[in-house]
Amino acid sequence: MNILQQTVDAAKRNGKDNLAGQSTADKLRADRVVDLLVSATSPGAQAGARELLRAMSLGPWEMIAGVHKSANDLTPHITVNVRGKRHHIRLDARGCVFDISLVNSAGETIRPSGHRPWVRPGAVG
C-alpha cells in the first residue's frame, strides 16, 4: 500500500499498547497493528486502512484488544480506539486485513472508506 513514511512513523509514535486487556497468546503491540495495516491489507480494504492510518498519525490512539472473536463478531479482529472511535480491523485466515469498520454515534456500522460495512455470513439484517 502506498502511504507516506511520515504518516506511518507518526501512527507508530502515537499508538499506546494495552497489553493488560490481551491474553498471553494474543499480545499485540500498537506498532505491529500499524505494520499490519501498511503491509498486509487486501486491495478492497486499503482505502479504509489509509484513512485509519491518517487518523492514527494525527494524535494518540490505543489498542483495546488484540486478535480476538466476540459473541457478536466471530471473525478474528483487532479493536483500536482512534480519536474516541472504536475501529474493528478484521483479519482473514492468513492474518491479512480484509475489512475495517467502526460504529458511529448513531449506532450505525460504517467503514472509514465509505463502502458498505461487511456483514458476517448468516447475520440477520
C-alpha positions in Angstrom: 0.0 0.0 0.0 1.2 3.5 -0.9 1.4 5.8 2.2 3.9 8.4 3.3 6.6 7.1 5.7 6.0 10.1 7.9 2.4 9.0 8.4 3.5 5.5 9.3 6.1 6.8 11.8 3.6 9.2 13.4 1.0 6.5 13.7 3.5 4.2 15.5 4.6 7.0 17.9 1.0 7.9 18.8 0.0 4.3 19.5 -0.5 3.2 23.1 -0.2 -0.5 23.9 -2.9 -2.0 26.2 -1.4 -5.4 26.8 -3.3 -5.8 30.1 -6.5 -6.5 28.1 -5.0 -9.2 25.9 -4.4 -12.8 26.6 -0.8 -14.0 26.8 -1.0 -15.8 23.4 -2.5 -12.8 21.6 -0.5 -9.9 22.8 -0.2 -7.4 20.0 1.7 -4.1 20.2 0.4 -0.9 18.7 3.3 -0.6 16.2 2.6 -4.1 14.9 -1.0 -3.0 14.1 0.4 -0.1 12.0 2.7 -2.6 10.2 -0.2 -4.9 9.5 -2.3 -2.1 8.0 0.6 -1.0 5.8 1.8 -4.4 4.6 -1.0 -6.9 5.0 -4.2 -5.2 3.8 -6.3 -6.5 0.9 -6.9 -4.1 -2.0 -10.6 -3.8 -1.0 -9.6 -2.5 2.5 -6.7 -0.3 1.5 -8.8 2.9 1.3 -10.1 2.4 4.8 -6.6 1.5 6.0 -5.2 4.7 4.6 -7.9 6.7 6.4 -7.3 4.9 9.6 -3.6 5.4 9.4 -4.0 9.1 8.8 -6.3 9.4 11.8 -3.7 7.4 13.9 -1.0 9.8 12.8 -2.8 12.9 14.0 -2.9 12.1 17.7 -3.0 9.4 20.4 -4.7 6.1 19.8 -5.0 3.0 21.9 -5.1 -0.8 21.4 -8.3 -2.0 23.0 -8.0 -5.7 22.2 -5.6 -7.9 20.2 -6.8 -10.5 17.8 -10.0 -11.9 19.2 -13.5 -13.1 18.4 -16.7 -11.9 20.3 -20.2 -13.2 20.7 -21.4 -10.6 18.1 -18.4 -11.0 15.7 -17.0 -14.5 15.2 -14.4 -13.2 12.7 -11.0 -12.6 14.2 -10.4 -8.9 14.6 -8.4 -6.3 16.4 -10.1 -3.4 18.2 -8.4 0.0 18.5 -9.7 3.4 19.8 -8.7 6.2 17.5 -9.9 9.8 18.3 -12.7 8.4 20.5 -14.0 5.9 18.0 -13.6 2.1 18.2 -12.5 0.5 15.0 -12.6 -3.2 14.2 -9.8 -4.4 11.9 -11.0 -7.8 10.6 -8.5 -10.5 9.6 -8.8 -13.4 7.1 -7.4 -16.9 7.7 -3.9 -15.7 6.6 -3.9 -12.8 9.1 -4.4 -10.2 6.4 -6.7 -7.2 6.9 -9.8 -7.5 4.7 -12.2 -5.1 6.4 -12.2 -2.1 8.7 -15.3 -0.7 10.4 -16.5 1.4 13.3 -19.8 2.2 15.0 -20.7 5.8 14.8 -22.6 7.9 17.4 -26.0 6.8 15.8 -25.1 3.1 16.3 -24.5 2.5 12.6 -21.6 0.4 11.4 -19.6 2.2 8.8 -16.3 1.9 7.1 -13.8 4.8 7.0 -13.5 4.2 3.2 -17.2 4.9 2.8 -18.1 1.5 1.5 -21.0 -0.6 2.9 -19.9 -2.5 6.0 -19.0 -6.1 5.9 -21.6 -8.5 7.4 -20.6 -11.9 8.7 -22.2 -14.9 6.9 -25.5 -15.8 8.4 -26.1 -12.4 10.1 -29.7 -11.2 10.3 -30.5 -7.7 9.0 
